[in-house]
Structure formats: C-alpha cells, structure tokens
Amino acid sequence: MTDLKYFPKLLLSCVLTAAITSSYAQEAPQPENPALKIYRAVPPKINDLVHTKLDVRFDYKKRYMYGKEWVTLKPHFYPTDSLRLDAKGMDLKNISIVKNGKNIPLKFTYLDSLSVAIKLDKVYQNNENYTVYIDYTAKPNELKQKGSAAINDAKGLYFINPDGTEKDKPTQIWTQGETESSSAWFPTIDKPSQKTTEEISMTVPAKYVTLSNGRLASQKTNTDGTRTDTWKMELPHSPYLFMMAVGDFKIYKDKWRDKEVNYYLEPKYAPYAKEIFGFTPEVMEFYSKTLGVDYPWNKYSQIVARDYVSGAMENTTATLHGEYVQATHRELIDAYFNNGRSTIVHELFHQWFGDYVTAESWSNLTVNESFANFSETLWAEHKYGKDAGDEHNHDDMLSYFRNGDAKTKDLVRFHYADKEDVFDVVTYQKGGRILNMLRNYLGDAAFFKGLNIYLKTNAFKNGEAQQLRLALEEASGLDLNWYFNQWYYGAGHPVLNISYKWDDATKTQTVYLQQSQDGQTFKLPMAIDIYAGGKKERHKIWMNDKADTLTFQLAAKPDLVNVDGDKILLAKKTDNKSIDEFVYQYFNAPLYMDRFEAIEAAAANQKEQPNQKIIIAALKDKYYGLRIKAIKALNLTNDDVRNAALPVLTSLAQTDDNTLARAAAITALGKLKLAGNLTLFKQALTSESYAVQGAALTGINELEPAQALTLAKGFEKDNKGALSDAIFNIYATSGGAEQWPFILETFKNSTIQVKFNNVRKFAEMTGHVDKPEYAQQGINELKAFGIKYKMYGADEFVTQVMQNIETQRTALHDTQSVTVAEDAIKQLKETK
C-alpha cells in the first residue's frame, strides 16, 4: 500500500493523517496498553491454502454478495481433522466436503461471526489435498470492523453509489483486503503467511467492466442482462491481495515487453490515461533490471476507484488507486513527483516486495512497506536526478521525526496493540531511509545483488527481515547483525552534535561527535570530506561510542569539514559550522542536502552579507525544490535582500521552467504588494498551470481585492489545486451570498486534507454570509465533517470553529443559525 495508504503515508509526502493529527488533535498521554505486552507470533500453520475458487454475484439494493466457494487445502505438517477459516459477518448456508463431485455436509461452529470451526470428514495427512464447498452471503455494510489511520475502514467489500442516487458519482464495487478484510467477502485463512492460486467468476450487469487478479479466462453473456467474467490467477499469492472491481471504466491498453499493461479510469478521465499512468512500462523495465528479477506476473493493471478507504493497494497484478491519481492534462503540468506519481511507483514495487515475496506476519511488514517506500526515492533519483531522490529521502526522514512517539517503536515490531498500528511512519518513512542508508553502506552492486538473492530464494513464499539480512550478507560478504539489531530490532535514532576546532600551531583539525539521545548508542559508519586547497579528501570513519573525537593533520586550515559527506544518516544533527563554511559548502559541496543545509543556515539571519550571498544564489539553484526553498526563506523586509531578490524573482515568475517555482516566485512578489507587478500577475493568469494561476490571482487580490473577486468568477468552471484554493480564499474573505454556492460545493467535494486546510476559511464565511439558510448549510457541513473524521481529531477542531460561528451569527442577530450551531456543538461532543 502507499504513503497515502498510510494516511498519517498521506499522503502521503502524502502522509495525510499524521499532518492532520499533529495540527489539530491534542493527544493526552495514554496509559500503557496491556496489549503491548503480547508477543505477536507468526500464526501457526495447521492447514495450508492451495486453491481458492469463487463464484459471486451482487445484490446492489441490499449491498450483499452471494458467494459459492470451493477452497482446496492440505495439512501443513501434522495430521488434522479440523479446519478454521476466517469468515467475517456472513450468512453461512452450507459447508460441505467435496467427494467425487458430491457435497457432503460438514459440522461447523460459527465463532462470534468472525471465524468458523469446521469438523472434517476424516483425519487428513500432509500429502492429501481436500476441497471444502461453502455457500454464503457476505454483508459488508452490516459488518462492524475497526479500520486504522492507514486504512480507515475494514469492510472488505464496498458498494459505491449502488442505487445511482448520488449525482456525478459512478456506481462501483471494489474490494480492499489488507490487512485481514478479504475474509469479509470470502472465507479463507486470512493471514499473509498463506498463499493460494485463485479463480473468481463474477456475474455483473453486462454494461460494466470487471477486473481481478491474473488473466481474464472467459466471458459469458447471460440471458438476464448480466455477464459472467472468470479471472484466473495461476501463481500463488496471499488472500489479502485478492481483488475485484466492477463498474463503468474505460480501459487504456498498454504493454511492457510482451505483457499487457492496462489502465482503468472513469470515462471522463480516459483521455488522460497515458499522461497519468503511461510511464508505468518504463518503471517496470527499470525495476526489473535493477532487481535482476523480471516483473513476475502475467499482467499489470491499475484501476481508480471512488471513495477508496486508503491511498492505493498493491493487489497482485491489479493495483487499486484512490481517485486522487485521476488528473487532467492541466493538473499534471504541476505534477513533478506528486499527483500520485510516487504512489504509482510505490505500488508497482510491491509486486516484487509484498506480492512475489510477502511478509510472513504483520510484525515484519517492513519487508513489504519499507521497500515500497524506498522505491519512491529510487525512481525519483533515476528519473529526475539525484537531487530529486535526495529530497524525497529527506522528506521521509522529516515525516518520521514529526511523529513524536515513533522513536519508541522498533521497525520489526513483535509487540503492538493492533496489527493496523504497524502501518506508520516507522515502517514506511523510517524504513525507507534505513534501506537507503544500507544501500549507501554496501554500495549499489552488493545491495541490489542482495535484493536479487532475497527475491529468488523466497519467490512465491514469505520473507522476514532476517532473510533479508542473510541475503545481503551473502552478496556482500559482510556481517550485518550489528546493522539489523540497531535499526530493525531497535528503536529511535541518534541525536548528533558536531563541532570543530582548528589548531594553527599544530595544523590539526579536530572534529567532536556527540550522541545525546537516551537509550542505545548508535554505531555510525560515515564519510568525512575535508575541502582544502581546492581539493576534497574523503575519510571513512566509524562512530562507535556516544562521544568520539577525530583528528586530522592538514597543511592548512580547511575551507570546510563536511561530516556525513553522503548526507545519508538517519539522525537529528546539529552541525556547528560557521556561516562562511556554509557559504563554501553551498558553492562547492555537490549534494542536494549540502545546499539545503546552507540555505537553512543562511535563512536565520539575513542581515549578514554571507547569509544573503547564499539565499540570493539559491534563487537560481539548479534544482527547482531548492529554488522554492530559497524563495520561501527570503526576508523581504530587509532592504538589501529585497533589492537583490526582486529582479531574480521577477525573472523566475516569468520564465522558470518549473511551474511550482514560478508560482512560488509570483507568491513572493504578491506579498510585496507592488502595483507594478499587476501586469505580470494578469499575464500569469493565462498560464496552463493551476499553480501559476492560483498564485497570480492571489497576487492580484493583494493589490485589487475587488478586481480579484471579479476575475475569480471567470475561473469557476475550470479550477483545481492551487487555483481552487485561491478562489476559495478570496470568496471566503471578500465574497457574499453570490459566491456561497461555489464555496459550499468546493468544500463538499474536497479531499480530506484539503478540507482540513480550508476548515477555517469555510467557517469564516459561514459566520459572515448574509443568508441564514446558507449559514446553516455551512454549519451542517462542518458538523458532518467533524463527526466523520473524529478519528483524526476533527471533532475537537470543528467544535472550536463552530463556537466562533456562533459568536458571529449572534452578532448578526441570526438566532436560528445560533440554535443550529449549538445543536451541532452538542452532537460533536456526544459522538462516540
């Protein structure tokens, strides 16, 4: 699953919920959960799945699925006369053993409507297969299962707009199996350690398209207006990776080598299929060559679903994406590695790490998700350059640091309160960073050879971190127990202070390294680069203790001592360089993080000339991300900075080849409120880029609010992203009843993250709009949002803004809206 799958991975970078929680929810310290004392062992294997055959049809009105299943199993090792299957919230009508083509009923006990204990007809040995037939009805909408921050629902099977009553929303059916929700739509042993081949026959309205794992083996048109599609998956994979999707999708057919690659989109997005997904074959080729294992399945399809409960899901051969990846040509202009790009490569890498070789338990989820996270950096580096890869890797580390309690959690986690808890910034962002560190330590050749050994050794089976270690040791010839004990089976990270001393008398450069974190001392191999006399000399050292002192004999005082020369350590660093050393670092050290650190240092005090030198130079950095960082760091209240930056900003606003950098420059100019920029802003409104248009409209609003309000009207029919935000902010601040319908519809149709971002503005307009009925619409929409996203702290945040609305409506003598607001506050507080 993706970063966005980990909503706190929302988005993920896309890591949404984490951002939401940290911004809006105040979490009180919780007492230790006794569940954390439980060792989460790999579930014992009594029986093994061999083959799963399903025949299903759907009742759209009741939201039911009628299923028939033939599941073939065998005892794992010990003889057994019993079988336990996970089967959540079903009506189990018949369970029989299949003998010579006949169904012989078996005795069974349904336990808490979650699993079924079946008494077999005899004792079976581990060389005997047997087939159980089950006739059942799945009732997902009646199932009460808890989701998680990563996957916000666990019904397994989802009916989207089944009655067709929701305007502008297609009718769809889709499934979501991770973690153990496939057993909400077919009985199975719902554990990642199980693997089975598969055959699914779906009977659906003939007008709809279907998708499942593997190949479409047959299609049969029925006399009642339905069609039965049979999909066959002839290589084994885990039950949580089973999938179905049904709906009105247009299929764009692509290919990689001789294998089919298909993209399923809503009809209105079909013209953009190639732009959205068309780089997929290129990624498949890159990953195949890099890993030395060709894409291992018969096909690869990607489908986009409405109301998806996570970011995306790596179902074997058939990834399901949330609708945020659907985008028009204009939206994609601003998509460098966002708009689902990182998600697309993340899910594709799972076809190797997660599907081909699957974590044997949720405790070892790192061998699925850390790798998929790592792949995002790998692809960004390959496709867009090392700066882009380093930026992505650094952003991941910051996401991990922002989550306060993450430092207490092991990467391989044998103790957790709930399996869903493992889908977090430790498994994703920290895990990806740890793999990048290991890659740097071993070198690309040994690292990727190790991944090749791991994949080939465990193909179509299960893996854990120890098997990864053994494969990397085999490839490199190095002992890696120290690394895995420290980073995989331990928690936290080093907090590293770096200071320097030059002794001119003895020509000695001293470097002091101090780890100040609580707990373990981290063993840190690193490079120290010494720049002197126009040359760089690299020293490879190991920090083995909490405090280390390193000395270097040099001919003269160095221009720069650059600790962690590869900028790869997962560590919170305080690097006590002088600003002059940071100036040298910016202009001479090669990496993204070298320049990033220099910009960070320079931003603090822009009154000084060396700081200005870095900031102004960085406005023209070769990498757009650092140009944007420099633009945002500018202190334009300083005359010298403003005078030096203004011509550069003007040039960037007109000519930068990256639309996000152009937009950032326009935003900075807008804050200056210089009337001379009005023409530039109006010209920028003609850009194809929503980001550029949004920045320009906001700039006009800074100078001429009335004119901006009029201009915004012209963009109501075609706006997305930053342009939508600009219109929303202008209307919420300056608009009235005429603008309310746009505000309401925009808020209603926004993603969860955009809604959180816009709650205050939406509430502001709700408070002052001059029609009470509009105010009440806003109050009810906020209430619904607060209740729906209570798990992210939305209820508390919405209660706060609702109190402000109540005050505003009181001042307007709108007693009816005040009453509605009071009732909403009461309901928000009462909601469980």
Buried (B, 14 or more C-beta within 10 A) or exposed (E): BBBBBBBBBBBBBBBBBBBBBBEBBEEEEEEEEEEEEEEBEBBEBBBBBBBBBBBBBBEBEBBBBBBBBBBBBBBEEEEBEEBBBBBBBBBBEEBBBBEEEEBEEBEBEBEEBBBBEBEBBEEBEEEEEBBBBBBBBBBBBEBEBEBBBBBBBBBBBBBBBBEEEEEEEBBBBBBBBBBBBBBBBBBBBBBBBBBBBBBBBBBBBEEBBBBBBBBBBEEEEEEEEBBBBBBBBBBBBBBBBBBBBBBEBBBBEBEBEEBBBBBBBBEEBBEBBEBBBBBBBEBBBBBBEBBEBBBBBBBBBBBBBBBBBBBBBBBBBBBBBBBBBBBBEBBBBBBBBBBBBBBBBBBBBBBBBBBBBBBBBBBBBBBBBBBBBBBBBBBBBBBBBBBBBBBBBBBBBEBBBBBEEBBEBBBBBBBBEEBBBBBBBBBBBBBBBBBBBBBBBBEEEBBBBBBBBBBBBBBEBBBBBBBBBBBBBBBBEEEBEEBBEBBBBBBBBBBBBBBBEBEEEEEEBBBBBBBEBEEBBBBBBBBBBBBBEEEBEEBEBEBEEBEBEBEBEBEEEBBBBBBBBBBBBBBBBEBEBEBEBBBBBBEBBEBBBBBBBBBBBBBEEBEEEBBBBBBBBBBEBEBBBBBBBBBEBBBBEBEBBBEBBBEBBBEBBEEBEBBBBBBBBBBBBBEBEBEEBBEBBBEBBEBEBBBBBBBBBBBBBBBBEEEBBEBBBEBBEEBBBBBBBBBBBBBBBBBBEEBBEBBBEBBEEBBBBBBBBBBEBBBBBBBBBEEBEBBBBBBBBBBBBBBBBBBBBBBBBBBBBBBBBBEBBEEBEBEEBBBBBBEBBEBBEEEE
